[in-house]
Amino acid sequence: MIDLHGKRAIVTGAASGIGRATVALLAELGAAVVLADLDTDRGEQAAKQTGGAFVRCDVSRRADCERVVRTAVDLHGGVDVLFNNAGIIRRSTVCDIGDDDWDLVMAVNVRSIMLLSGLVVPLMAANGGGSIVNTGSGWGIRGGGRAVSYCASKGAVVNMTRAMAIDHGPDNIRVNCVCPGDTDTGMLAEEARQLGESPDAFYADAADRPLGRIGQPRDVAQTVAFLASDAATFVSGAIIAVDGAGTA
């Protein structure tokens, strides 16, 4: 029922994990996709596999974000879908996180959404509307241990989504947030490493939720595709947990 033919999309954090799965699904459903990521090798590989265009991008830098949007306009004539997915995590408490790590988490997880959305909203408004999807987290809805900067950043993403939906709804721009639970990506493995825990034990603990497993990137991608599509034309300002009932 979801058809994205004619849709022009930008996906950040596109080289791996949820971003890469979403690029693959959007392309499969007919969208033209511009992929943005710092990882050139995997980003170019993902673009080649999906027929998209890759732009190396530090999403915390305005000039890089401008280059991504300019590429989308030059190649496809505009942007209908923006998936603000790039993100990082630093596992620490407020007592032991350094200033640089705090600033980096906020820059990648929060500032990037402000930058790219601010560039894309005028294009969408001039074209009659569009869909912005932000990646939040279950820890943007409730707290978690030894993850203060990540929780703060994802809480910001959740409420930014609501504010953006209010501001840009009159231009027919829908803004929604997907909140994944623990998902089988490189970030989850990196969390285990940062905490010094056994990956097997860490993953087993992450699967302790009503559906009895951790998420897969395509689980989240399917929700993003729905929100990007005309099947969701009256869905805006929604915060959707994709977490196997973990936050329930």
TORKOL-4160 file (C-alpha; in steps of 0.2 Angstrom, whole numbers, padded with zeros to 4 digits, m for minus):
248
<pt num="1" X="0000" Y="0000" Z="0000"/>
<pt num="2" X="0015" Y="0012" Z="0002"/>
<pt num="3" X="0021" Y="0019" Z="m0014"/>
<pt num="4" X="0035" Y="0032" Z="m0014"/>
<pt num="5" X="0037" Y="0034" Z="m0033"/>
<pt num="6" X="0041" Y="0053" Z="m0036"/>
<pt num="7" X="0046" Y="0056" Z="m0019"/>
<pt num="8" X="0064" Y="0064" Z="m0016"/>
<pt num="9" X="0072" Y="0060" Z="0000"/>
<pt num="10" X="0087" Y="0064" Z="0011"/>
<pt num="11" X="0093" Y="0052" Z="0024"/>
<pt num="12" X="0107" Y="0056" Z="0036"/>
<pt num="13" X="0117" Y="0043" Z="0045"/>
<pt num="14" X="0114" Y="0033" Z="0029"/>
<pt num="15" X="0129" Y="0022" Z="0028"/>
<pt num="16" X="0124" Y="0009" Z="0041"/>
<pt num="17" X="0111" Y="0003" Z="0053"/>
<pt num="18" X="0094" Y="0011" Z="0053"/>
<pt num="19" X="0099" Y="0024" Z="0040"/>
<pt num="20" X="0105" Y="0011" Z="0028"/>
<pt num="21" X="0090" Y="0000" Z="0030"/>
<pt num="22" X="0079" Y="0015" Z="0027"/>
<pt num="23" X="0088" Y="0020" Z="0011"/>
<pt num="24" X="0086" Y="0003" Z="0004"/>
<pt num="25" X="0067" Y="0002" Z="0008"/>
<pt num="26" X="0064" Y="0020" Z="0002"/>
<pt num="27" X="0073" Y="0016" Z="m0015"/>
<pt num="28" X="0063" Y="m0001" Z="m0016"/>
<pt num="29" X="0047" Y="0009" Z="m0014"/>
<pt num="30" X="0052" Y="0021" Z="m0028"/>
<pt num="31" X="0060" Y="0036" Z="m0020"/>
<pt num="32" X="0075" Y="0045" Z="m0026"/>
<pt num="33" X="0087" Y="0046" Z="m0011"/>
<pt num="34" X="0102" Y="0057" Z="m0007"/>
<pt num="35" X="0113" Y="0048" Z="0007"/>
<pt num="36" X="0123" Y="0058" Z="0019"/>
<pt num="37" X="0136" Y="0051" Z="0031"/>
<pt num="38" X="0154" Y="0054" Z="0037"/>
<pt num="39" X="0158" Y="0036" Z="0032"/>
<pt num="40" X="0163" Y="0038" Z="0014"/>
<pt num="41" X="0167" Y="0020" Z="0010"/>
<pt num="42" X="0151" Y="0012" Z="0017"/>
<pt num="43" X="0141" Y="0027" Z="0011"/>
<pt num="44" X="0146" Y="0026" Z="m0007"/>
<pt num="45" X="0143" Y="0007" Z="m0006"/>
<pt num="46" X="0125" Y="0010" Z="0000"/>
<pt num="47" X="0122" Y="0022" Z="m0014"/>
<pt num="48" X="0129" Y="0011" Z="m0027"/>
<pt num="49" X="0117" Y="m0003" Z="m0020"/>
<pt num="50" X="0102" Y="0007" Z="m0020"/>
<pt num="51" X="0104" Y="0019" Z="m0035"/>
<pt num="52" X="0106" Y="0034" Z="m0024"/>
<pt num="53" X="0118" Y="0048" Z="m0022"/>
<pt num="54" X="0131" Y="0049" Z="m0008"/>
<pt num="55" X="0137" Y="0066" Z="0000"/>
<pt num="56" X="0150" Y="0065" Z="0013"/>
<pt num="57" X="0143" Y="0076" Z="0027"/>
<pt num="58" X="0147" Y="0081" Z="0045"/>
<pt num="59" X="0129" Y="0085" Z="0050"/>
<pt num="60" X="0134" Y="0097" Z="0064"/>
<pt num="61" X="0142" Y="0108" Z="0051"/>
<pt num="62" X="0130" Y="0120" Z="0041"/>
<pt num="63" X="0141" Y="0120" Z="0025"/>
<pt num="64" X="0140" Y="0101" Z="0024"/>
<pt num="65" X="0121" Y="0101" Z="0026"/>
<pt num="66" X="0120" Y="0115" Z="0013"/>
<pt num="67" X="0130" Y="0104" Z="0001"/>
<pt num="68" X="0118" Y="0089" Z="0004"/>
<pt num="69" X="0102" Y="0099" Z="0001"/>
<pt num="70" X="0110" Y="0107" Z="m0014"/>
<pt num="71" X="0114" Y="0090" Z="m0021"/>
<pt num="72" X="0096" Y="0085" Z="m0019"/>
<pt num="73" X="0090" Y="0100" Z="m0028"/>
<pt num="74" X="0102" Y="0099" Z="m0042"/>
<pt num="75" X="0099" Y="0080" Z="m0045"/>
<pt num="76" X="0080" Y="0079" Z="m0041"/>
<pt num="77" X="0073" Y="0096" Z="m0041"/>
<pt num="78" X="0068" Y="0097" Z="m0023"/>
<pt num="79" X="0065" Y="0087" Z="m0006"/>
<pt num="80" X="0049" Y="0079" Z="m0001"/>
<pt num="81" X="0056" Y="0068" Z="0013"/>
<pt num="82" X="0069" Y="0072" Z="0026"/>
<pt num="83" X="0075" Y="0058" Z="0038"/>
<pt num="84" X="0085" Y="0066" Z="0052"/>
<pt num="85" X="0093" Y="0050" Z="0058"/>
<pt num="86" X="0112" Y="0053" Z="0061"/>
<pt num="87" X="0116" Y="0050" Z="0079"/>
<pt num="88" X="0129" Y="0045" Z="0092"/>
<pt num="89" X="0130" Y="0040" Z="0110"/>
<pt num="90" X="0142" Y="0042" Z="0124"/>
<pt num="91" X="0138" Y="0031" Z="0140"/>
<pt num="92" X="0142" Y="0042" Z="0155"/>
<pt num="93" X="0134" Y="0051" Z="0170"/>
<pt num="94" X="0133" Y="0069" Z="0172"/>
<pt num="95" X="0148" Y="0068" Z="0184"/>
<pt num="96" X="0160" Y="0060" Z="0172"/>
<pt num="97" X="0156" Y="0066" Z="0154"/>
<pt num="98" X="0168" Y="0078" Z="0147"/>
<pt num="99" X="0163" Y="0095" Z="0139"/>
<pt num="100" X="0169" Y="0089" Z="0122"/>
<pt num="101" X="0158" Y="0073" Z="0122"/>
<pt num="102" X="0143" Y="0083" Z="0128"/>
<pt num="103" X="0145" Y="0095" Z="0115"/>
<pt num="104" X="0148" Y="0082" Z="0101"/>
<pt num="105" X="0132" Y="0072" Z="0106"/>
<pt num="106" X="0121" Y="0088" Z="0106"/>
<pt num="107" X="0129" Y="0094" Z="0089"/>
<pt num="108" X="0126" Y="0077" Z="0080"/>
<pt num="109" X="0109" Y="0072" Z="0088"/>
<pt num="110" X="0101" Y="0089" Z="0090"/>
<pt num="111" X="0110" Y="0103" Z="0080"/>
<pt num="112" X="0109" Y="0093" Z="0064"/>
<pt num="113" X="0090" Y="0092" Z="0065"/>
<pt num="114" X="0089" Y="0111" Z="0066"/>
<pt num="115" X="0102" Y="0114" Z="0052"/>
<pt num="116" X="0094" Y="0102" Z="0039"/>
<pt num="117" X="0076" Y="0105" Z="0043"/>
<pt num="118" X="0079" Y="0124" Z="0042"/>
<pt num="119" X="0086" Y="0121" Z="0025"/>
<pt num="120" X="0073" Y="0109" Z="0019"/>
<pt num="121" X="0057" Y="0117" Z="0026"/>
<pt num="122" X="0057" Y="0132" Z="0014"/>
<pt num="123" X="0059" Y="0120" Z="m0001"/>
<pt num="124" X="0045" Y="0109" Z="0005"/>
<pt num="125" X="0034" Y="0124" Z="0009"/>
<pt num="126" X="0036" Y="0131" Z="m0009"/>
<pt num="127" X="0032" Y="0113" Z="m0016"/>
<pt num="128" X="0016" Y="0111" Z="m0006"/>
<pt num="129" X="0022" Y="0101" Z="0008"/>
<pt num="130" X="0033" Y="0087" Z="0014"/>
<pt num="131" X="0037" Y="0074" Z="0028"/>
<pt num="132" X="0051" Y="0076" Z="0040"/>
<pt num="133" X="0055" Y="0061" Z="0052"/>
<pt num="134" X="0067" Y="0063" Z="0066"/>
<pt num="135" X="0075" Y="0048" Z="0075"/>
<pt num="136" X="0072" Y="0050" Z="0094"/>
<pt num="137" X="0074" Y="0035" Z="0106"/>
<pt num="138" X="0065" Y="0026" Z="0119"/>
<pt num="139" X="0077" Y="0036" Z="0130"/>
<pt num="140" X="0069" Y="0052" Z="0124"/>
<pt num="141" X="0053" Y="0046" Z="0132"/>
<pt num="142" X="0060" Y="0039" Z="0148"/>
<pt num="143" X="0077" Y="0040" Z="0156"/>
<pt num="144" X="0091" Y="0028" Z="0156"/>
<pt num="145" X="0107" Y="0024" Z="0166"/>
<pt num="146" X="0124" Y="0031" Z="0162"/>
<pt num="147" X="0118" Y="0040" Z="0146"/>
<pt num="148" X="0114" Y="0058" Z="0152"/>
<pt num="149" X="0119" Y="0067" Z="0136"/>
<pt num="150" X="0110" Y="0054" Z="0125"/>
<pt num="151" X="0094" Y="0055" Z="0135"/>
<pt num="152" X="0095" Y="0074" Z="0135"/>
<pt num="153" X="0098" Y="0075" Z="0116"/>
<pt num="154" X="0084" Y="0063" Z="0112"/>
<pt num="155" X="0072" Y="0071" Z="0124"/>
<pt num="156" X="0076" Y="0087" Z="0114"/>
<pt num="157" X="0072" Y="0078" Z="0098"/>
<pt num="158" X="0056" Y="0072" Z="0104"/>
<pt num="159" X="0050" Y="0090" Z="0109"/>
<pt num="160" X="0058" Y="0098" Z="0094"/>
<pt num="161" X="0047" Y="0086" Z="0083"/>
<pt num="162" X="0031" Y="0093" Z="0092"/>
<pt num="163" X="0037" Y="0111" Z="0090"/>
<pt num="164" X="0041" Y="0109" Z="0072"/>
<pt num="165" X="0024" Y="0100" Z="0068"/>
<pt num="166" X="0015" Y="0115" Z="0075"/>
<pt num="167" X="0026" Y="0128" Z="0066"/>
<pt num="168" X="0026" Y="0120" Z="0049"/>
<pt num="169" X="0009" Y="0112" Z="0049"/>
<pt num="170" X="0001" Y="0127" Z="0040"/>
<pt num="171" X="0013" Y="0123" Z="0025"/>
<pt num="172" X="0007" Y="0105" Z="0025"/>
<pt num="173" X="0024" Y="0099" Z="0032"/>
<pt num="174" X="0022" Y="0084" Z="0043"/>
<pt num="175" X="0035" Y="0081" Z="0056"/>
<pt num="176" X="0035" Y="0065" Z="0066"/>
<pt num="177" X="0048" Y="0056" Z="0077"/>
<pt num="178" X="0052" Y="0037" Z="0078"/>
<pt num="179" X="0059" Y="0031" Z="0094"/>
<pt num="180" X="0068" Y="0015" Z="0092"/>
<pt num="181" X="0072" Y="0003" Z="0106"/>
<pt num="182" X="0088" Y="m0007" Z="0107"/>
<pt num="183" X="0091" Y="m0011" Z="0088"/>
<pt num="184" X="0104" Y="m0022" Z="0080"/>
<pt num="185" X="0116" Y="m0009" Z="0074"/>
<pt num="186" X="0134" Y="m0004" Z="0076"/>
<pt num="187" X="0129" Y="0009" Z="0089"/>
<pt num="188" X="0122" Y="m0005" Z="0101"/>
<pt num="189" X="0139" Y="m0014" Z="0099"/>
<pt num="190" X="0148" Y="0002" Z="0103"/>
<pt num="191" X="0137" Y="0004" Z="0119"/>
<pt num="192" X="0143" Y="m0013" Z="0125"/>
<pt num="193" X="0161" Y="m0008" Z="0122"/>
<pt num="194" X="0159" Y="0009" Z="0131"/>
<pt num="195" X="0152" Y="0000" Z="0146"/>
<pt num="196" X="0165" Y="m0013" Z="0146"/>
<pt num="197" X="0151" Y="m0027" Z="0145"/>
<pt num="198" X="0151" Y="m0043" Z="0136"/>
<pt num="199" X="0142" Y="m0041" Z="0119"/>
<pt num="200" X="0132" Y="m0057" Z="0121"/>
<pt num="201" X="0126" Y="m0052" Z="0139"/>
<pt num="202" X="0122" Y="m0034" Z="0133"/>
<pt num="203" X="0112" Y="m0040" Z="0119"/>
<pt num="204" X="0103" Y="m0053" Z="0129"/>
<pt num="205" X="0098" Y="m0040" Z="0142"/>
<pt num="206" X="0092" Y="m0028" Z="0128"/>
<pt num="207" X="0081" Y="m0042" Z="0121"/>
<pt num="208" X="0072" Y="m0042" Z="0138"/>
<pt num="209" X="0056" Y="m0034" Z="0132"/>
<pt num="210" X="0038" Y="m0040" Z="0129"/>
<pt num="211" X="0041" Y="m0045" Z="0111"/>
<pt num="212" X="0057" Y="m0055" Z="0117"/>
<pt num="213" X="0070" Y="m0048" Z="0104"/>
<pt num="214" X="0080" Y="m0033" Z="0100"/>
<pt num="215" X="0074" Y="m0023" Z="0085"/>
<pt num="216" X="0081" Y="m0025" Z="0067"/>
<pt num="217" X="0085" Y="m0009" Z="0057"/>
<pt num="218" X="0071" Y="m0013" Z="0044"/>
<pt num="219" X="0058" Y="m0013" Z="0059"/>
<pt num="220" X="0062" Y="0006" Z="0060"/>
<pt num="221" X="0064" Y="0008" Z="0042"/>
<pt num="222" X="0046" Y="0002" Z="0039"/>
<pt num="223" X="0039" Y="0015" Z="0051"/>
<pt num="224" X="0049" Y="0029" Z="0042"/>
<pt num="225" X="0043" Y="0023" Z="0025"/>
<pt num="226" X="0025" Y="0024" Z="0031"/>
<pt num="227" X="0027" Y="0042" Z="0039"/>
<pt num="228" X="0035" Y="0047" Z="0022"/>
<pt num="229" X="0021" Y="0041" Z="0012"/>
<pt num="230" X="0004" Y="0048" Z="0007"/>
<pt num="231" X="m0003" Y="0034" Z="0018"/>
<pt num="232" X="0001" Y="0046" Z="0033"/>
<pt num="233" X="m0006" Y="0062" Z="0027"/>
<pt num="234" X="m0015" Y="0066" Z="0043"/>
<pt num="235" X="m0001" Y="0060" Z="0055"/>
<pt num="236" X="0010" Y="0074" Z="0062"/>
<pt num="237" X="0018" Y="0078" Z="0079"/>
<pt num="238" X="0017" Y="0059" Z="0083"/>
<pt num="239" X="0030" Y="0051" Z="0094"/>
<pt num="240" X="0031" Y="0033" Z="0089"/>
<pt num="241" X="0040" Y="0020" Z="0099"/>
<pt num="242" X="0047" Y="0006" Z="0088"/>
<pt num="243" X="0053" Y="m0005" Z="0103"/>
<pt num="244" X="0044" Y="m0021" Z="0105"/>
<pt num="245" X="0034" Y="m0013" Z="0119"/>
<pt num="246" X="0050" Y="m0009" Z="0129"/>
<pt num="247" X="0044" Y="0008" Z="0135"/>
<pt num="248" X="0026" Y="0001" Z="0138"/>
